[in-house]
Amino acid sequence: MIKLLKRTTLSVLCVSIFTVPSFSESIDDLENLIVTATKTSVTKDNITAPMTILSSEDIALSGANNLAELLRFVGGIDISVNGGPGQLTSLFVQGSNSNHVLVLLDGVAINDSATGIAAIQNINPDLIDKIEIVKAPRTSLYGSHAIGGVINIFTKKDKGNNVQTSLTTGSDNMKNINLMASRNNENITTGLQWSHYQTDGFPAKVNSTIDNGYDNNSLHGYFQINDGQRVIKTSIWSSSGTTEYMDFFLSPVSQDFDNIVSAINIKNPINDLWLSSLSLNLSKDKIDQNNSADFNHSKKLSLEWQNNFQWNPSNELIIGYVHEKEEFDASNYGLVVNTDLSSDAIYLENLMLLDKHQLLIAMRLNNKEAIEDEDTWNLEYGYKVNTKIKFIINLGKAIRNPSNFDLYGFGGNQTLLPEVSNNKSIGVQYTPNELGSIGLRFFENSIDELIAFNYSDYKLYNIEEALIKGLDFEFSTLIMNWEFNFNAIIQEADNITNHSRLLRRPKSSIGMGLRRSFGKLDLNINMSKNSSRIDFGGVKLNQYLIGNIVMRYRMNNRLSFKAALNNFTDEEYTLANGYQTAKRKAFIGFTYRPSL
């Protein structure tokens, strides 16, 4: 730890030399600030990483009943689902592995300790206000897993005195009930939201005729005090329920899940230049099998102290310390795992703006128990040719630490090293006006020390290497009062150790969105086309085209009705070999907010 502090102090002194004179701009709308890319609030114009923002309106008009259905239309994100609602879901951001994507809920990491994958299938979109997606490595700020990028999910926090209820029903006997209440009393803001989602589902596996149901009860609460000096925030999100699925022999089984994320944050300005923030975060993941004694229980408690130094309007230095304690308890097919690990990390970041130049320097020094940890960094530069054109260059090193299953599960190896990524990208952004933009970016991600089975002794080793590179294109504009969005990605995601394609990742994908309001009627259309992919055993998954249509009628300020037709082309497609996907589905519902 002393060595870690010495190295950090030297790094801070070096970075602090670069204090230059106009980083912050005049900000009129605080809701438009972005925090995920830099861990501090900045405008999108001052971001040097590739970003995608899904607003509350994007989410409300998506027609999505789960987070996977929502993210599948985002350029550069590929989805794999082992069946229908509630089933195991994997995310691939720009070709990286599913455990290379860090998922945050209100800034708290929710990737589990068992596999390193977040249970996004249990997050109800009705509780989401906004999603920020960084398609670039960010382990320098957030730690392990952020090799492919970061997905930060912000829950709803109404600041007024409101009550709202909504009900949705539709195909597969789906019912979704949502209740929300908030109150603002001078310096105190509170809110509580509850949702119940239930569906009979459909057969998860190809050769099954038994529907696999899913139910989810979610609770979200928040409390905030702002005395004009310091701000104290507390929040909790809980999701629990049952997922039905089919075992290897096509027998119906089920598991109970329980996910909890809670946080306390205190922001205290020390003086005009120094803002100190202290956060205590807790995340829990529990899975209990109902047809056996198997279970997976993980808990992660972290204490983070972040300090922001605004030397002048152009320069901000961030220094943070994180202490994390991780507990994991599991029993799978007679193999018992019980671990208790702790880690310490110090991170720093310097953001600078000088005339047309933007610069981000970030690094993280890691020290995790039982692992030979790696230090990580980011270096990003943006050059504004004029008010409309900007060139961006990104370089970074990121890691994924071995999960508990990697270390102690079947074939586990306690000598495993972190997987290491070296990423680079270059791009150009053209923004002619507020409603139009064109972005083109080339990216390359080389990942070494990939963990894989050695089938000679059925044990895990750092024996593989991958190379991912591609072109990412995004375009948005306004055409005859239609908001038009288009994205396309061409990528080569290869395992260069055995000269094969990485599994379940298409070589190309295209997405398109159309939205328009006709007075009280809102219409939204999303479509996505993905090329063929390779799955386990060399099985080829065919290309597919899917789309959602959503209509919302706002009768008045209090009552609105919504109808959605998902997979309106009734496409038959496969996301994981041997598992089925949803055919055409229809849903209707209403939202009512009474006057108080």
DRENROFI-79563 format. One record per residue (C-alpha): x, y, z. Coordinates in steps of 0.1 Angstrom, whole numbers, padded with zeros to 4 digits, always signed. Example, Ala and Ser with C-alpha at 12.3 -4.5 7.8 and 13.67 -1.06 7.14 Angstrom:
! DRENROFI-79563
+0123-0045+0078+0137-0011+0071
This chain:
! DRENROFI-79563
+0000+0000+0000+0029+0024+0008+0044+0017-0027+0010+0024-0042+0008+0058-0024+0043+0068-0035+0036+0060-0071+0003+0079-0070+0018+0110-0054+0045+0111-0081+0019+0107-0109-0003+0135-0094+0026+0159-0094+0034+0151-0130-0002+0155-0142-0008+0187-0122+0019+0205-0141-0004+0206-0171-0029+0231-0155-0039+0253-0185-0062+0282-0188-0112+0272-0203-0125+0236-0195-0160+0242-0181-0186+0259-0202-0216+0279-0191-0242+0252-0183-0278+0262-0184-0294+0227-0183-0279+0204-0156-0299+0175-0170-0278+0175-0202-0246+0168-0183-0227+0135-0188-0208+0118-0159-0199+0083-0169-0171+0091-0194-0151+0112-0169-0166+0106-0134-0174+0143-0132-0202+0164-0148-0193+0177-0183-0212+0187-0214-0213+0162-0244-0192+0187-0264-0163+0182-0240-0163+0144-0241-0134+0128-0259-0148+0092-0257-0174+0077-0281-0208+0081-0263-0244+0070-0268-0271+0085-0246-0306+0070-0243-0330+0096-0229-0361+0090-0209-0381+0095-0241-0360+0070-0260-0367+0044-0233-0405+0053-0230-0409+0049-0268-0387+0018-0273-0414-0008-0267-0388-0028-0246-0400-0050-0218-0364-0056-0206-0330-0040-0208-0318-0064-0236-0346-0054-0259-0337-0017-0252-0300-0020-0259-0303-0042-0290-0309-0012-0312-0278+0007-0300-0249+0006-0325-0219-0015-0314-0239-0036-0289-0247-0072-0297-0271-0092-0275-0273-0129-0267-0302-0144-0247-0307-0180-0237-0345-0179-0244-0371-0154-0234-0377-0129-0205-0355-0134-0174-0331-0159-0191-0293-0154-0191-0284-0124-0211-0250-0114-0225-0238-0081-0239-0209-0076-0264-0197-0040-0268-0178-0036-0300-0167-0072-0302-0154-0076-0266-0165-0105-0243-0197-0103-0223-0176-0100-0190-0156-0072-0206-0186-0048-0202-0189-0030-0169-0226-0023-0160-0234+0004-0134-0266+0012-0117-0266+0048-0105-0228+0046-0106-0225+0013-0086-0210-0017-0104-0234-0047-0106-0212-0073-0124-0214-0104-0102-0185-0120-0085-0192-0155-0100-0188-0148-0137-0182-0110-0140-0215-0106-0159-0243-0083-0148-0279-0096-0144-0293-0070-0168-0323-0093-0175-0337-0083-0140-0337-0045-0146-0372-0033-0154-0370-0004-0180-0399+0013-0162-0374+0022-0134-0348+0037-0158-0346+0074-0166-0314+0075-0187-0286+0053-0199-0251+0065-0207-0229+0042-0228-0192+0047-0232-0178+0025-0260-0142+0027-0249-0121+0012-0220-0126+0028-0186-0109+0006-0160-0087+0036-0152-0117+0051-0135-0139+0022-0126-0117-0009-0122-0120-0044-0136-0143-0054-0165-0145-0021-0184-0124-0034-0214-0152-0030-0240-0169-0001-0223-0193+0010-0196-0231+0011-0194-0244+0034-0167-0281+0030-0159-0297+0060-0141-0329+0052-0122-0359+0076-0121-0358+0104-0095-0387+0127-0098-0380+0160-0081-0416+0172-0078-0447+0162-0058-0461+0136-0080-0479+0102-0081-0479+0080-0112-0493+0046-0120-0491+0025-0152-0503-0008-0164-0492-0028-0195-0505-0062-0207-0500-0082-0239-0486-0114-0255-0476-0144-0234-0500-0132-0207-0476-0104-0198-0486-0080-0170-0465-0051-0159-0477-0028-0130-0458+0003-0120-0465+0027-0091-0444+0057-0083-0446+0086-0058-0423+0115-0051-0422+0145-0028-0401+0176-0027-0402+0196+0006-0378+0225+0006-0343+0209+0009-0356+0173+0010-0365+0151-0020-0379+0116-0015-0393+0090-0039-0405+0054-0040-0412+0032-0070-0426-0004-0072-0431-0025-0103-0444-0060-0108-0436-0078-0141-0450-0113-0149-0452-0134-0180-0459-0170-0190-0430-0166-0215-0425-0192-0242-0403-0224-0245-0367-0213-0240-0352-0243-0258-0358-0253-0293-0370-0289-0286-0393-0279-0257-0430-0272-0258-0432-0260-0222-0435-0223-0215-0408-0208-0193-0423-0181-0171-0407-0152-0153-0418-0128-0125-0400-0099-0111-0408-0075-0082-0387-0044-0082-0384-0016-0056-0366+0016-0060-0363+0043-0033-0343+0075-0029-0338+0102-0004-0318+0135-0008-0309+0164+0015-0295+0196+0000-0288+0223+0027-0272+0247+0001-0237+0235+0012-0235+0198+0012-0257+0172-0006-0265+0138+0010-0280+0111-0012-0292+0076-0004-0308+0051-0028-0318+0015-0030-0328-0008-0058-0341-0043-0053-0352-0069-0078-0364-0104-0068-0384-0131-0084-0384-0165-0101-0371-0176-0135-0382-0208-0151-0360-0226-0176-0351-0261-0190-0322-0282-0178-0299-0303-0200-0326-0331-0202-0354-0306-0211-0370-0309-0177-0386-0278-0163-0367-0262-0134-0366-0228-0118-0344-0205-0098-0351-0176-0074-0330-0144-0078-0325-0114-0055-0304-0084-0067-0298-0054-0044-0279-0022-0049-0278+0005-0022-0257+0036-0019-0250+0066+0004-0232+0096-0011-0221+0128+0006-0208+0157-0015-0191+0185+0005-0174+0215-0011-0143+0222+0010-0137+0255-0007-0142+0272-0041-0116+0249-0057-0121+0216-0039-0152+0193-0039-0150+0162-0018-0173+0132-0022-0176+0101+0000-0196+0070-0012-0205+0038+0005-0219+0012-0019-0233-0022-0015-0244-0047-0041-0257-0082-0037-0265-0110-0061-0283-0142-0050-0294-0172-0071-0310-0202-0054-0320-0233-0074-0354-0246-0066-0348-0281-0079-0314-0287-0062-0293-0274-0033-0271-0253-0057-0267-0216-0051-0245-0186-0059-0244-0157-0034-0221-0127-0038-0217-0094-0019-0196-0064-0027-0191-0035-0003-0170-0005-0014-0159+0028+0001-0149+0055-0023-0134+0089-0016-0133+0112-0046-0118+0147-0047-0124+0172-0076-0100+0201-0078-0111+0229-0102-0079+0248-0106-0094+0272-0132-0123+0271-0156-0102+0251-0180-0087+0224-0158-0101+0198-0134-0080+0172-0115-0098+0142-0099-0081+0120-0073-0099+0091-0058-0093+0061-0034-0114+0029-0034-0115+0001-0008-0135-0029-0018-0145-0060+0001-0159-0089-0018-0176-0121-0004-0186-0151-0025-0204-0182-0014-0215-0209-0038-0224-0246-0042-0226-0261-0076-0229-0298-0083-0211-0305-0050-0183-0280-0055-0183-0255-0026-0167-0221-0030-0163-0196-0001-0140-0166-0006-0134-0133+0010-0111-0109-0009-0103-0072-0005-0087-0046-0028-0074-0011-0028-0071+0013-0057-0061+0049-0063-0072+0067-0095-0065+0101-0109-0077+0120-0140-0069+0154-0154-0093+0171-0178-0080+0201-0198-0093+0224-0225-0071+0250-0242-0087+0269-0271-0093+0241-0297-0076+0214-0278-0092+0189-0253-0071+0164-0233-0079+0136-0209-0052+0118-0189-0063+0091-0164-0046+0062-0146-0054+0037-0119-0031+0019-0096-0046-0014-0084-0038-0037-0056-0062-0067-0053-0056-0095-0028-0046-0129-0043-0042-0115-0078-0011-0100-0095-0030-0069-0105-0022-0045-0134-0022-0007-0136-0044+0009-0162-0046+0042-0180-0064+0064-0206-0050+0091-0229-0076+0110-0251-0072+0140-0273-0098+0161-0291-0091+0188-0316-0119+0212-0326-0113+0223-0362-0143+0247-0358-0176+0248-0339-0189+0219-0361-0159+0195-0367-0139+0176-0341-0112+0150-0344-0106+0125-0315-0078+0101-0307-0082+0075-0279-0055+0053-0263-0060+0031-0233-0050+0000-0213-0077-0019-0195-0081-0052-0175-0105-0078-0164-0096-0096-0132-0103-0134-0130-0138-0141-0115-0144-0163-0086-0154-0191-0109-0122-0186-0128-0102-0189-0097-0121-0215-0076-0148-0231-0098-0145-0262-0120-0111-0261-0137-0103-0230-0116-0067-0218-0113-0056-0195-0085-0025-0185-0104-0045-0168-0132-0035-0133-0143-0058-0105-0154-0069-0103-0190-0052-0072-0205-0065-0050-0233-0047-0023-0253-0072-0002-0272-0068+0026-0297-0093+0045-0319-0094+0076-0341-0126+0094-0352-0142+0125-0366-0174+0141-0354-0194+0166-0375-0223+0184-0358-0240+0210-0380-0268+0218-0356-0285+0205-0324-0305+0179-0343-0279+0166-0367-0246+0148-0363-0223+0125-0383-0196+0104-0366-0171+0080-0380-0145+0061-0359-0120+0033-0364-0112+0012-0333-0088-0016-0325-0087-0036-0293-0059-0062-0287-0067-0084-0257-0039-0106-0242-0039-0132-0214-0074-0143-0223-0086-0170-0199-0096-0203-0215-0097-0241-0208-0068-0263-0216-0086-0295-0225-0055-0316-0218-0060-0312-0181-0094-0294-0180-0080-0264-0163-0081-0226-0170-0050-0207-0181-0041-0174-0197-0035-0190-0231-0055-0170-0257-0053-0137-0275-0079-0117-0294-0079-0089-0319-0110-0068-0326-0110-0039-0351-0137-0022-0370-0155+0010-0383-0183+0026-0363-0206+0050-0381-0235+0071-0367-0258+0096-0384-0288+0116-0371-0308+0144-0386-0343+0159-0390-0362+0150-0422-0396+0165-0428-0403+0166-0390-0390+0130-0386-0361+0124-0362-0339+0100-0382-0311+0080-0366-0288+0055-0384-0259+0035-0371-0237+0009-0388-0207-0011-0376-0183-0034-0395-0160-0054-0373-0135-0083-0373-0135-0100-0339-0110-0128-0340-0094-0153-0317-0059-0151-0331-0047-0181-0310-0068-0206-0329-0076-0184-0360-0113-0184-0354-0141-0158-0351-0151-0148-0316-0185-0164-0308-0219-0147-0312-0205-0115-0327-0216-0104-0362-0193-0089-0387-0217-0062-0395-0249-0047-0380-0271-0018-0390-0297+0001-0369-0323+0027-0378-0347+0048-0359-0376+0071-0369-0397+0092-0346-0423+0119-0350-0451+0136-0331-0484+0143-0347-0499+0166-0321-0509+0143-0293-0498+0111-0311-0461+0100-0309-0448+0074-0333-0415+0056-0330-0399+0029-0352-0367+0010-0344-0351-0016-0367-0319-0036-0365-0302-0059-0390-0273-0082-0380-0251-0104-0401-0245-0141-0394-0225-0152-0363-0207-0183-0352-0217-0201-0320-0203-0230-0300-0194-0261-0320-0189-0240-0352-0227-0236-0356-0236-0207-0379-0264-0184-0367-0281-0168-0397-0285-0131-0402-0318-0114-0391-0338-0082-0393-0361-0072-0364-0381-0040-0356-0404-0025-0331-0433+0000-0336-0446+0021-0307-0475+0045-0306-0483+0067-0277-0514+0090-0274-0512+0117-0248-0548+0125-0240-0538+0152-0216-0510+0160-0191-0522+0133-0168-0533+0104-0190-0515+0086-0219-0520+0053-0238-0493+0033-0255-0493+0003-0279-0462-0016-0290-0457-0042-0317-0424-0059-0312-0407-0079-0340-0434-0067-0363-0418-0086-0392-0423-0118-0372-0387-0128-0379-0375-0162-0369-0339-0159-0357-0314-0173-0332-0293-0154-0307-0278-0186-0290-0278-0220-0306-0305-0243-0292-0325-0214-0277-0357-0198-0291-0364-0161-0295-0397-0141-0293-0420-0141-0324-0442-0111-0331-0456-0097-0298-0482-0070-0290-0486-0049-0259-0509-0021-0248-0510+0000-0216-0517+0033-0200-0499+0058-0177-0519+0080-0153-0506+0109-0132-0533+0125-0111-0532+0161-0101-0522+0168-0065
